[in-house]
Amino acid sequence: MPAHIVRNTVADPAFPLGNGELHDICDDILDALGIGDAEFSLKLVNDKGIALLNEEFLGCSGPTNVLSFPARSEGEEGPYIGEIALSVDTLAREVRLYGQDEREHLVRLLAHAVLHLAGYDHGEEMDGLTDLAVAAVGLSSEGA
Amino acid sequence: MALQGRPLYKVLVGAVVLTALSVGLIAVWGVRSLRNEAASMAVKNAVQQLSGTVNVLVNVISEGGDQGQFSGLDAHDLQERVKAVMRDRPMIGSVLVSGDDGLELAVIRKGKKFAVGKPQSGSVVWNSPPEVKQPDLPTIDLTTLEGKLTKERHSLKPGEFSWTSAYRFHGHGESWMTISWLVGDGSRMLTFVLPVSAVVNQLSHADRGEIQELFVFWDSGKVMDIPRGQADEEYRDAVLPSELDDPVVAQATRMLVDDKSLRGETFSFPLDGEVWWAASRPLSAFGDTMYLGAAVAQSRVSTELTSDRFIYAFAVFIIVFGGAALYFLRRFRSRIEGAGLRRAYVSGSELRELIAEGESDRLEFKQTLRYNVKAGKNGREIELASIKTVTAFLNTNGGTLLIGVSDEGEILGLDDDKFENDDRALLHFTNLLGQHVGVKFQPFVNARAVVVDGKTVIRVNCVRADQPAFLINGQNEEFYVRSGPASRKLTVRQFYEYIRSSGKRTGGLS
């Protein structure tokens, strides 16, 4: 069980996945990124929850889609890479606004956050890896 | 702390097992008593209905004793009249006519002929047609007979009928019964003697429903079983229970003869692996000397609801239901064991009360999360001390860790740790837990920042985990359990013993 999922918000009908599927997707993302042994916590929150975290940790006001909290400092080892907070409200809103496939958008956000936990910064390499993860999860779910 | 964690899980498992057991037991007990009730009712109703049949028969025969027919006849006419009545009613075996002077006339049926007896010097002399041989005719002790007849006549009022089982009256044995009544001005008494077979034949053709065994018994201890739908027979002897071919009737009669309190009641007895229910009822027309009895096997009256198939189906249902409930409990074990973690000790006052209890095997205080007060700087050893306590709780019986409280129970808060805010402190703790114990133990741990007296305390509730939790520090893996108010590191050998005893205690670690 590489991901521990905490739902800090009531079950949202707009949220596309159950816990079992979410675990599978987290597994697939870690495998696609070549860090299958890594572990992280995923906290599902609403807009209010993520706005609070955004304010406290980043000093930004308002909700956002996803936040990453890396656990490892430079040079540290160990499977636990940190915590991700994801707003199910923002996810649903973005899917609606941008007309995206909700599952693909979720995978993209999670892969992005996991890459941050793994120590990557924004850039071409990170974008490439994100696309790779989205493609891999898409393939594996179609094949299943 | 309210019931939660492993004790809650155990109570739920116990409740499921107990519920399944008690529902099963109540159902089996209920079906058993239903069965008993059904069988008991069946025999009771049967003897009631069938004794009604006998009463109908008795009335039919009694009507034959229309008084007018026998009024004012001389000896010859009386004899012819009696023969005429006996021709009409083949079930009448003999007729006695008695008066103030004792026995006047006796007529006995022998095949299709009649023998006529008259009293003569203390005995009855038979005048019979040549086809009837004298030795076949009964020898009657006139003195005894007349004594009985006189007694009977004096107890009778005009218009009354007296039925009796003949063995008491005429010494004819249980297989006969009599009906007597007064005729004319009351000075003459007529007595019809009938074989009990008349009753038996009637009963053998009666609808007896589920009832398997019917019998007539006398308080002399003799019995006559009543076969089902058998051809009419003229005469049969009552026998002792031991002489019966039918073991059920024999056993029932033996019990009824031995224990008078059973008469008129319903009772059961086991025979050849089957439970039989029996009931009896006095045939009141004959005084209390003659009883009708019935018996039925319990299995015979089983309805769909009381059948063994129902019990087996119900047992399977209970097992499946209980199994399913246990499966789901097992499946959601970590959730159940984790339930209540979040809600316990969330207010300042609750925490103050908890702190007042002092450190124990389920409660530990840590002054800081990362700041080493003695060294004056943050230290990994301080972080690991908290995590060590958490793993010890996870491996033992759970407990609560309070960070920001001194060993003496003084609430100091997290000021020394210098976190930017409470969420950062919690994130730091979650990171430590993830890094040094693993995310799979997070369902068994709940950390929360609680403000007590203006100071922030991190309260960490833990329940026993479903697998051993190790403290992982780089290449080192250590195993801790609670031992009193301290966390004790186990050696490999001690860990082996722990696993063995846990296995015994909890039925294996999953």
Interface residues (C-beta under 8 A of the other chain):
Chain A: M1 P2 A3 H4 V6 E39 F40 S41 L52 L53 E56 F57 F69 A71 R72 E77 G78 P79 Y80 G82 E83
Chain B: E420 N421 D423 R424 L427 T430 N431 G434 Q435 H436 G438 V439 K440 Q442 P443 I472 G474
